[in-house]
Amino acid sequence: MRDDPNPTGTPSPLARVEPVPGEPAATAAIGGESALLVADYHAGYEAGLRSERGVDVPSRAPDRRERLLALLERTDPDRLVVLGDLMHSIGDPGGAERGELEVLFESFSSDLTVTVVKGNHDGRIETWLADSDDIGATITVVPGDGVALGDIGVCHGHTWPSRAVLESEVVCLGHEHPCVRLEDEVGGSRVERTWLRGRLDPGPFRDRPAYEGVTWLEDADETPPRAVVVPAFNDLVGGTWINVAGQSFLSPFLPAGLAAGEAYLLDGTRLGPYESV
């Protein structure tokens, strides 16, 4: 990114997370393994619009798939990490949604490892993936409160993160779909997806019994982990407008848990503190 070559931070060589320029995705070095991180793919979103709201939108499933496959080819990772909401329906995937996911997974290389963090929209996705015989990649589904992959904690963000995530050097999450409304000098406006990043604030985490003994919550001299809120991969889903009055964050620990966070556009433009954009 132009104003900060590493806006998601580089706490140590083992916890390196960097955005892919111009894309809602990040690369991460996890020990000796490379990973591509995406969030909120929301397969089957258009079918959901038709059934839930009566809105007929042509499916963009092929475009989503090709964009993700192009990113995998471009970054050549050992692992793909989906930070929740791989699918859109909250229950079992319907016909269009399941078809989209089947074609997507069948397109993956057999030597790719996939970690799916279970989001609030992912229903019983782990049972469906376990029954799929046509998937060549190795797939693991982990709970929504997340796991530590090396020094990087990954979670979805719709619930409080696991202790292991909070004890990581960098915390990566989705769920929020952060975006910003930008206005020009003649009153026109557009909405852009954004990254949010900064140090976690101890406030909302400190009094929760599950985190007793987490050093950065109990010792003021300990540096909190960096947090990276990844923008939604699906460009139709909307999200939290970080600079519009009255907007509420979706995560139980935001915005208080990232009070001093900054926002960046996908092209790398640094917008500064997100609360004053």
Order of alpha helices (4+ residues) and beta strands (2+ residues): beta-beta-beta-alpha-alpha-beta-alpha-beta-alpha-beta-beta-beta-alpha-beta-beta-beta-alpha-beta-beta-beta
